[in-house]
């Protein structure tokens, strides 16, 4: 269609059509690329230990976010985590640890330790008290269909599990 429009366009109209086509291609590329959330080379065990130590110092809780960079719903959850009011809730109350699960074959031991059944889908979350005690784990793939969920569900989740005196 763009080719037909371009062939029939003359003068200034041709420039407009070219500009629109370029903008459309740029937008497609920007939205089509996954963000790099989960460090595939990280030592997840060390990251959890470090997060717990930091949470104890800062009187916060730890969110373990199990997922993969290939996961569209994980991408959406990360976007919702970093939009207001969630960004402030997250920063004030939590230490977020993004744990790469590969293709359901990495860091599975950590997920099992915190009662997160990855086979129910990702993203999958666990919330820990600063002392490492498990407060919550997603057992039914609650955020697995994040693309179809209301962004306020993330706000509700962060409000519900934010730090209190543990």
C-alpha positions in Angstrom: 0.0 0.0 0.0 2.8 2.4 0.9 4.5 1.7 -2.4 1.3 2.5 -4.4 0.8 5.7 -2.3 4.4 6.7 -2.9 4.3 6.1 -6.6 1.1 8.2 -7.1 2.3 11.0 -4.8 3.9 14.1 -6.3 5.9 17.0 -4.9 5.2 17.9 -1.2 2.7 15.1 -0.9 5.5 12.6 -1.7 7.6 14.0 1.1 4.8 13.6 3.5 4.2 10.0 2.5 8.0 9.3 2.8 8.0 10.9 6.3 5.0 8.9 7.4 6.5 5.7 6.1 9.8 6.4 7.9 8.0 7.2 11.2 5.9 4.0 10.9 9.0 1.9 10.4 10.8 3.6 13.3 7.8 3.0 15.6 7.5 -0.6 14.6 11.2 -1.1 15.5 10.9 0.7 18.8 7.9 -1.2 20.0 9.0 -4.6 18.6 12.2 -4.8 20.6 12.3 -6.4 24.0 14.0 -4.6 26.8 16.9 -6.2 28.6 15.5 -6.8 32.1 17.0 -10.1 33.2 20.8 -10.4 33.3 21.5 -13.8 31.8 25.0 -13.9 33.2 24.1 -12.8 36.8 24.8 -14.9 39.8 21.1 -14.9 41.0 22.0 -16.5 44.4 24.4 -13.7 45.1 21.9 -11.1 44.0 19.3 -12.5 46.4 21.8 -12.5 49.2 22.9 -8.9 48.4 19.2 -7.8 48.1 18.4 -9.3 51.5 21.3 -7.5 53.2 20.3 -4.2 51.6 16.7 -4.7 52.5 17.7 -5.3 56.2 19.7 -2.0 56.2 17.0 0.0 54.5 14.0 -1.6 56.2 12.5 -2.9 52.9 11.2 -6.0 51.4 12.6 -8.0 48.5 10.6 -8.8 45.4 12.0 -11.7 43.3 10.8 -11.4 39.8 11.3 -14.6 37.8 11.2 -14.3 34.1 13.1 -14.0 30.8 13.8 -11.3 28.3 11.8 -13.3 25.7 8.7 -13.0 27.8 6.2 -10.3 26.7 4.3 -10.4 29.9 7.5 -9.9 31.8 8.3 -6.9 29.7 4.8 -5.4 30.5 5.2 -6.0 34.2 8.6 -4.2 34.2 7.0 -1.3 32.4 4.2 -1.1 35.0 6.8 -1.4 37.8 8.6 1.7 36.6 5.6 3.9 35.9 4.1 6.1 38.6 2.7 5.5 41.2 4.5 2.1 41.1 8.0 3.5 40.6 7.8 5.4 43.9 6.2 2.5 45.8 8.9 0.1 44.5 11.7 2.5 45.4 10.4 3.3 48.8 9.5 -0.2 49.9 11.3 -2.9 47.9 14.5 -4.2 46.5 13.7 -5.7 43.2 15.7 -8.7 42.0 15.1 -9.7 38.3 16.0 -13.4 38.1 16.6 -14.9 34.6 15.0 -18.3 34.2 16.4 -18.9 30.7 13.8 -21.1 29.0 12.5 -22.5 32.3 15.9 -24.1 32.9 17.9 -21.6 34.9 17.7 -20.6 38.6 14.9 -23.1 39.0 16.3 -24.0 42.4 15.7 -20.5 43.6 12.1 -20.6 42.4 11.6 -23.9 44.1 13.1 -22.6 47.3 10.6 -19.8 47.4 7.6 -22.0 46.3 7.3 -20.3 42.9 6.0 -22.9 40.4 7.5 -21.6 37.1 5.4 -24.1 35.1 2.4 -22.0 36.0 3.9 -19.2 33.9 6.0 -16.0 34.1 6.5 -13.4 35.3 6.3 -15.0 38.7 6.9 -13.1 41.9 7.9 -13.8 45.5 8.0 -11.3 48.3 10.5 -11.7 51.1 10.9 -10.0 54.4 14.3 -8.5 55.0 15.2 -11.5 57.1 14.6 -13.8 54.2 11.3 -15.2 55.3 8.9 -15.9 52.5 5.8 -13.6 52.8 4.2 -14.4 49.4 4.8 -16.5 46.3 2.7 -16.6 43.2 1.4 -20.1 43.0 -1.2 -19.7 40.2 0.5 -17.6 37.6 -1.2 -14.5 38.8 0.8 -12.1 36.5 1.3 -14.6 33.7 -1.2 -12.7 31.5 0.1 -9.2 32.4 -0.6 -7.8 28.9 -4.3 -8.3 29.6 -4.3 -7.0 33.2 -5.1 -3.6 34.5 -1.9 -1.7 35.4 -3.6 -1.0 38.8 -3.2 -4.6 39.7 0.6 -4.0 40.1 -0.2 -1.0 42.3 -2.5 -3.1 44.4 0.2 -5.8 44.7 2.9 -3.3 45.8 0.5 -1.6 48.3 -0.5 -4.9 49.8 3.0 -6.3 50.3 5.0 -3.1 51.1 7.3 -3.0 54.1 6.0 -2.8 57.6 7.8 -3.8 60.7 8.8 -7.4 60.0 
